[in-house]
């Protein structure tokens, strides 16, 4: 019995492998005695029970074998099984659940369309630093997606951002305001992992600049971990005539002078805690004002 040439990834489950091998049997081979194909000899339910073992990419390839295979591979029942994996990927990419469940009809088209949308938009979502011309601004732009629309928020220098469009590979937004009152069109395109190529078009003089966006990691390891229930101890400095109290969280090795109006840490990017243990995030001033 011949096997149709087809790329099949091996699975850790031996049963899974057996089912996938059954799927790629050439269904056009004729039974020598009954003059019917193997596909015709199986019931509809039996075929579906085999097809449920395939992943989306393999199910699509199965549909290329013949018209009958294509019809079977488009079953809503088969494609609705992938909805939970879509929901998981959506939550992983955007940190929110999908705003609404996917429709139960036309499941194949909807699953493929929405999956491509998640894969493409997720590459642009995050907090980005920009470098172009003489501009070098950390954590300047936040891009987010709520399941309906893409939002762009610019965090620096009194500029405001407005999303323009996204064609699946290039995301554009307009930046305006600031002290100069100038406006720019930012065009972002996927480059390496964690980077976007940037083209900045300055509207008033038709000047164009190239640069990059770098994704800023927002992992918890990047910031001091200060728990609201962390033990706090009061320290008094004996060397000072004014024995002002000092507050330190035991596990953070971080000390704050409560008598100073502007208490800071040794690292401008760290976060501060008050006596109640609440975290107050702050943005340090840039080393220079960026002039556009």
N, C-alpha and C positions, 0 to 999 in steps of 0.2 A: 504494500500500500504506500503510495507516494505522499510526501508532505510538501505543501506549498511553501516556497521560499518566503520566510517572514522573520523579522527580527523580534525575538522574544527574550526579555530579561529573565534571568533565573531568579527564583524565589527561594527563601529559606524553607518554605513549606513544600515538602515533596508532593503533597496532594495538589497544591496549586500548580506545580509543574505539569503533573499528569493531565489536569483539566485543560491547561493552555495548549498542550500538545494535541489533545483531542480536537481543539478548535481549529487548528491549522491543517487538519486532514483535508485533502482535496475533495470537496463535496461534489465535484463534477464527475468523479470516477463512477462508473456504472457497475451495479451488481450484476455478475455474470449470469445469474439465474433469473432475477426479477426484472432486469432492464430498467432499474430506477437508480437515481443517485442516492448517495448516503444522506444528503440533506433531506431529500424527499421521504426517506425511510424513517426519519425521526419526527416525533410529534413536536408541536410548537412549544409546549411547556418543557420538553426535554432539551430543546435547543437553548431556551432561555436559561435553564439551569446550568448549562455549560458556559454561556456568554457572561453570566454574572461573575465569573472568575477573571475576566479581562479588565485591565486598566483602560482609561479613556483613550490613550494613543493606540493601543492594540485593538480596541473596539472600532476605531475609525479605520484602521488598516483592514480589519475583517470585512468592513462594508465595501471595500474596493474589489472584492473577489467576484461579485456578481450582483445582479439586480435584487435577487432574493436575499442575499447576504446584507445588502445595503438596507433593505426594508427592515430586516430583523435588527440591524445595528442601530436603527433610529428609534427603537422602542423607548417610550417615556419611562417605563418601569426600570430599564437598565440605567438610564442617565440620572434618574432621581436618586439613585444610590450614591452618587458622587456629591450630592448637595452638602452633606456634613463636612466633607473635606474642603469644599469651597468656603463654608462658614469658618472653619478653622483657619484657613489661609487669610481670610479677610481680617479676622481678629488679630492674627499675628502681625499683619502688615500695618493696620491702622489703629490698633488698641481699642477698638470698639466693635460691638457685634454688627452684622449687617442690619440696615434700618428696616428691612422687610424681608419676609421669606420669598424665595424664588418661586415663580409660577410652576404648576404641576404639568402643564401642557407645553409642547415644544421644548422639552427638557434638554435635548441635545444642543440645539441652537443657543438656548439661554445659558446653559452651563459653559459652553465654549466662549461665548461672548463675554460673560461676566468674569470668567477666569482670566481671559486676556486683559481685561480692564484692570483687574487687581494686580496682575503681574507687571503691567506697564506703569500704572500710577504709583505703585509702591516704591519704585526706584527713585521717585522725586520727593517722596514724603520725608520730612525730618527737619532738623535745625541745621542750617548751612552757613558756612563762612565763605566770603567772596574775595577774590584777588583779580584785579584787572587794572591796567595802566599803573597809576601810583596809589590806587585804592587797595587797602588791605584791612578788612573789617571782620572781626570774629563774631560768630553767632548773629549774623545780620538778618537772615531770612528764615522764616518758618513756613513750611508748606504742609497742608493737611488736607484730608479727604474724609467726608462724612457719609459716603455712599451715594450722595446726590451731586455734590459740586466740590470743586477744588478751591481751597482758600489759600491766599498768600498774605502773610503778615510781616512787615518790615519793622525791625526793632530799633533801628539806630537813626540818629541825626534828623529827627522830625520828619522823615519821609513816610509816605503812605503808599501801599502797594495795592494794585487792582488786577485780579486775574483776567487775562485776555482770552487765551484758547489753549487747547491741547489736542494734537492730532494723533496721539499714540506714541510719538517718538520725540516731539519737541513741545516744550511747555513755555508759554510766553506770559509775562505780566508787565504792567506799566508801573513805573516808580515816579512819583512826583512830590513836590514840596521842598522841604529843607530850607536853609537860609537863602540859597540861590534862586529857588522857585523853578528850577529846571525840571524837565521830564525826560525819562529814559524808557526804552523798551528792552527788557531783559529776555533773551531767548536761551533756554536751557536744553541740553541734549545729553543723553547718557554717554559717559566715557568709561573709565575703569570703575571697579567696585568702590563706592563711597565718593565718587567724583562725577561732576557734570561739566561739560564744556559750556562756556558762557560767551555770548555775544551781546554787547551793550550798544544800543543805538541811541545817541543823544539827539533828541528831536529838533531842538532849535537851530542847530548848525549841521545836521545830517552827518555827524561824525560817528564812526563805528569803532569799537574796541573789542578785543578778544581777551578772555581770561578763564578762570575756573571757579567752580563752587566745590567746596570740600565739606563732607558731611561731618558734623560734630557728634561724637558719641555721647549719648545721654545715659550710659550705663551707671548703675548705682555706685560702682567701684570708683567712678571719677570724682565723687563727692564724699566728704566725711559723713559717716553714718552716725547720726545723733538721734537717739530714741527719746521720746517724751518721758519714758519711765526710767531713763538712765540715772544712776545715783549722782547727785551733785554735792560737792564739798566746798566749803568756804575756806579760802586761804588768805591769811593776813601777811603782808610784807613787813618784816621786822626792820628792814634797812631803811624804810621811809618813815619820816616823822609823822606823816599823815597815813595812818594805818588803814588805807582804803581796802575794802573787801574785794577779793578776786573770786571769780566763779569758774570752775572747770568741770567739764563732764569727764568722768573717769576714763572711759574707753576712747575718747577722741583726742586726748592730749592737746586740748584747745583751751586757751585762757582768755578771758575777757575782763577788762577793767570797767567796773560799773560806774566809776566816777568820771570816766572820760566820755565826752559827748559823741565822739566818733570812734567807737571801739572797733578795731580791725584785727585780722589774723595775719600770719606771715605770708599767706598765699591769697592774692586778691581774688582768686576764683573759688575759694572755699565759701561755705555758708556759715552764717552766724546764728547763735542760739541765745534766747533771752532766759531769764531766771526760770520761767515756766517750762522751759525745754522746747518751746516751739521754734521751728526753723523759719528764719527770715532770709530769703534769697535776695541778693543784690547784684547789680551789674557794675563792675568797675569802669571808671572813665577810660576811654582810649588814650593811648600815649600821645595822640595828636588829633586834632580835628580834621576830618576828611573833607576836602574841598572838591566839589564836583564842578 
